[in-house]
Amino acid sequence: MPPRVVAMIHVPDVRATVEWYGKIGFVVQSTNECDGVLDWASMTYADSEVMFTDGGQPSAAARREVDLYIHVPDVTALHARLCEAVDVVEGVHDTFYGAREFIIRDNNGFWVVFGQPQAP
């Protein structure tokens, strides 16, 4: 397997995080449970992977330390599908770096950005 980066994010409640990400299209690949507590999970979204582990602290900050940026083929359609079920930070918009994207906030306050490159 070639080298690749996989983010591991510390969250206060891995089970709740897995359930939230499952609702927006992530798929559980592997988990670890100790004494009935889900303390680690690996999830994929298409060919991307993220891991969640326990030990994270709750936060009321407007933005957390990490954002997830996910490239998708149709931002507008995905936004239409998700917008009523999630906390939308910014609706569909064009960026200075040539992407069309929207931003949502997960159950831990982390931003999840879905972006689609625009044709030059």
Residue frames relative to the residue before (quaternion, step in Angstrom):
aa qw qx qy qz dx dy dz
M 1.0000 0.0000 0.0000 0.0000 0.00 0.00 0.00
P 0.4313 -0.6919 0.5067 0.2800 3.60 -0.88 0.88
P 0.6078 -0.5511 0.4032 0.4053 3.60 -1.13 0.45
R 0.0919 0.7747 -0.6226 0.0610 3.57 -1.15 0.67
V 0.4213 -0.6857 0.5366 0.2540 3.53 -1.23 0.46
V 0.0268 -0.7611 0.6480 0.0041 3.55 -1.00 0.91
A 0.3606 -0.7452 0.5202 0.2099 3.59 -0.64 1.10
M 0.1051 -0.7371 0.6616 0.0890 3.53 -1.19 0.70
I 0.1060 -0.8134 0.5720 0.0026 3.54 -0.58 1.20
H 0.3282 -0.7292 0.5714 0.1848 3.56 -0.89 1.00
V 0.0146 -0.8060 0.5891 -0.0559 3.56 -0.76 1.11
P 0.5856 -0.6064 0.4043 0.3549 3.60 -1.14 0.50
D 0.8027 0.0941 -0.0116 0.5889 3.60 1.06 -0.72
V 0.2877 -0.7943 0.5118 0.1563 3.57 -0.17 1.30
R 0.6433 0.5361 -0.3353 0.4315 3.61 0.89 -0.87
A 0.6727 0.4796 -0.2987 0.4776 3.62 0.86 -0.90
T 0.6400 0.5257 -0.3228 0.4581 3.59 1.04 -0.76
V 0.6422 0.5145 -0.3175 0.4712 3.58 0.96 -0.86
E 0.6503 0.5069 -0.3207 0.4663 3.59 0.94 -0.83
W 0.6556 0.5140 -0.3176 0.4529 3.61 0.92 -0.88
Y 0.7017 0.4584 -0.2766 0.4701 3.58 0.79 -0.98
G 0.5857 0.5668 -0.3661 0.4491 3.60 1.11 -0.55
K 0.6534 0.5310 -0.3091 0.4422 3.58 1.04 -0.74
I 0.7316 0.3823 -0.2540 0.5041 3.62 1.14 -0.44
G 0.7419 -0.4682 0.2145 0.4294 3.58 1.21 0.37
F 0.4990 0.6254 -0.4525 0.3939 3.60 1.22 0.10
V 0.2481 -0.7675 0.5791 0.1183 3.57 -1.18 0.66
V 0.4402 -0.6890 0.5127 0.2622 3.57 -0.90 0.95
Q 0.1967 -0.7799 0.5862 0.0966 3.56 -0.92 0.97
S 0.7885 -0.1045 0.1230 0.5935 3.56 0.98 -0.89
T 0.0691 -0.7931 0.6042 0.0335 3.56 -1.16 0.61
N 0.1670 -0.7356 0.6376 0.1562 3.53 -1.36 0.16
E 0.0659 -0.7893 0.6104 -0.0026 3.51 -0.91 0.98
C 0.0570 -0.7886 0.6123 0.0003 3.56 -0.95 0.93
D 0.8390 -0.0644 -0.0053 0.5403 3.59 -0.65 1.15
G 0.7328 -0.4505 0.2258 0.4573 3.56 0.97 0.90
V 0.6363 0.4983 -0.3311 0.4870 3.59 1.29 0.05
L 0.3433 -0.7121 0.5760 0.2082 3.56 -0.78 1.05
D 0.0432 -0.8518 0.5218 -0.0172 3.58 -0.42 1.22
W 0.7864 0.1033 -0.0807 0.6037 3.60 1.27 -0.01
A 0.0777 0.7818 -0.6168 0.0474 3.57 -1.12 0.70
S 0.2100 -0.7219 0.6450 0.1368 3.50 -1.25 0.65
M 0.0186 -0.7999 0.5992 -0.0257 3.56 -0.87 1.01
T 0.2129 -0.7691 0.5882 0.1307 3.55 -1.17 0.58
Y 0.1070 -0.7126 0.6878 0.0874 3.47 -1.40 0.48
A 0.7759 -0.1228 0.0069 0.6187 3.58 -0.21 1.29
D 0.7867 -0.2885 0.2000 0.5078 3.62 -0.64 -1.01
S 0.5464 0.5938 -0.4056 0.4292 3.60 1.23 0.38
E 0.1694 -0.7829 0.5932 0.0804 3.55 -1.19 0.58
V 0.0013 -0.7503 0.6609 0.0158 3.53 -1.24 0.63
M 0.2143 -0.7606 0.5983 0.1327 3.55 -1.13 0.69
F 0.1677 -0.7543 0.6278 0.0941 3.53 -1.15 0.72
T 0.0121 -0.7921 0.6099 -0.0216 3.55 -0.95 0.91
D 0.5694 -0.6183 0.4114 0.3524 3.55 -1.14 0.52
G 0.5805 0.6076 -0.4314 0.3283 3.53 -1.32 0.13
G 0.5197 0.6343 -0.4237 0.3847 3.59 1.23 -0.07
Q 0.3881 -0.7196 0.5336 0.2164 3.53 -1.20 0.57
P 0.5128 -0.6110 0.4906 0.3507 3.58 -1.05 0.67
S 0.0389 -0.7978 0.6017 0.0065 3.55 -1.16 0.58
A 0.2572 -0.7464 0.5946 0.1525 3.53 -1.12 0.76
A 0.3490 0.7560 -0.4872 0.2635 3.60 1.28 0.22
A 0.5666 -0.6027 0.4427 0.3460 3.55 -1.15 0.63
R 0.7885 0.0447 -0.0122 0.6132 3.58 1.16 -0.59
R 0.3538 -0.7540 0.5215 0.1854 3.57 -0.95 0.92
E 0.7459 -0.4434 0.2982 0.3977 3.55 -1.37 -0.03
V 0.7835 0.2352 -0.0934 0.5675 3.58 1.17 -0.57
D 0.1202 -0.7323 0.6620 0.1050 3.55 -1.15 0.71
L 0.2763 -0.6991 0.6212 0.2212 3.56 -1.19 0.51
Y 0.1164 -0.7765 0.6169 0.0543 3.58 -0.86 0.97
I 0.0569 -0.8195 0.5692 -0.0344 3.56 -0.59 1.19
H 0.3008 -0.7399 0.5781 0.1668 3.56 -0.75 1.08
V 0.0021 0.7933 -0.6073 0.0439 3.56 -0.87 1.01
P 0.5546 -0.6498 0.4071 0.3231 3.60 -1.13 0.53
D 0.8109 0.1124 -0.0437 0.5727 3.63 1.11 -0.56
V 0.2319 -0.8159 0.5206 0.0972 3.57 0.07 1.34
T 0.6616 0.5314 -0.3173 0.4234 3.58 0.86 -0.93
A 0.6768 0.4804 -0.2937 0.4742 3.60 0.90 -0.88
L 0.6525 0.5042 -0.3196 0.4667 3.59 0.97 -0.82
H 0.6264 0.5293 -0.3342 0.4645 3.58 0.97 -0.80
A 0.6525 0.5192 -0.3155 0.4529 3.59 0.90 -0.91
R 0.6732 0.5001 -0.2892 0.4615 3.58 1.05 -0.79
L 0.7832 0.3824 -0.1794 0.4564 3.60 0.95 -0.88
C 0.5503 0.7038 -0.3823 0.2359 3.59 1.02 -0.78
E 0.6932 0.4673 -0.2926 0.4642 3.62 1.00 -0.63
A 0.7296 0.4577 -0.2297 0.4533 3.59 1.21 -0.47
V 0.7498 0.3400 -0.1865 0.5361 3.61 1.26 -0.17
D 0.5435 -0.5735 0.4971 0.3585 3.54 -1.38 0.17
V 0.1654 -0.8059 0.5647 0.0659 3.59 -0.27 1.27
V 0.2868 -0.7553 0.5713 0.1447 3.56 -0.79 1.12
E 0.7715 -0.0575 0.0640 0.6304 3.56 0.99 -0.94
G 0.4252 -0.6983 0.5181 0.2514 3.55 -0.91 0.93
V 0.7542 -0.3606 0.2731 0.4760 3.55 -1.30 -0.07
H 0.1422 0.7771 -0.5948 0.1485 3.54 -0.85 1.06
D 0.4358 -0.6645 0.5411 0.2754 3.54 -1.31 0.38
T 0.2846 -0.7765 0.5443 0.1407 3.56 -1.02 0.84
F 0.6289 -0.5355 0.4103 0.3864 3.55 -1.30 0.29
Y 0.6983 0.4615 -0.2676 0.4773 3.60 1.18 -0.45
G 0.6464 -0.6086 0.2942 0.3540 3.55 1.17 0.56
A 0.5791 0.5533 -0.4004 0.4452 3.56 1.09 0.63
R 0.2702 -0.6746 0.6531 0.2129 3.51 -1.33 0.41
E 0.1272 0.8300 -0.5242 0.1417 3.58 -0.62 1.06
F 0.1114 -0.7397 0.6468 0.1485 3.51 -1.40 0.03
I 0.2945 -0.7665 0.5580 0.1198 3.51 -1.23 0.64
I 0.0554 -0.7697 0.6355 0.0243 3.54 -1.03 0.91
R 0.3579 -0.7008 0.5724 0.2307 3.56 -1.30 0.32
D 0.3594 -0.7415 0.5218 0.2209 3.58 -0.83 0.97
N 0.7322 -0.4411 0.2955 0.4266 3.58 -1.29 0.03
N 0.6858 0.4453 -0.2791 0.5035 3.62 1.27 -0.20
G 0.5887 -0.5900 0.3595 0.4195 3.58 1.28 -0.05
F 0.4983 0.6333 -0.4440 0.3918 3.61 1.25 0.06
W 0.4204 -0.6872 0.5311 0.2626 3.56 -1.11 0.72
V 0.1108 -0.7306 0.6702 0.0688 3.52 -1.15 0.80
V 0.1113 -0.8076 0.5790 0.0068 3.55 -0.57 1.23
F 0.1483 -0.7578 0.6304 0.0792 3.56 -0.87 0.98
G 0.0061 0.8354 -0.5466 0.0572 3.56 -0.65 1.12
Q 0.1374 -0.7608 0.6319 0.0559 3.51 -1.20 0.69
P 0.4086 -0.7034 0.5108 0.2783 3.63 -0.69 0.99
Q 0.3210 -0.7307 0.5684 0.1999 3.55 -1.06 0.77
A 0.5579 -0.5879 0.4607 0.3619 3.54 -1.15 0.62
P 0.5141 -0.6638 0.4428 0.3148 3.61 -0.98 0.81
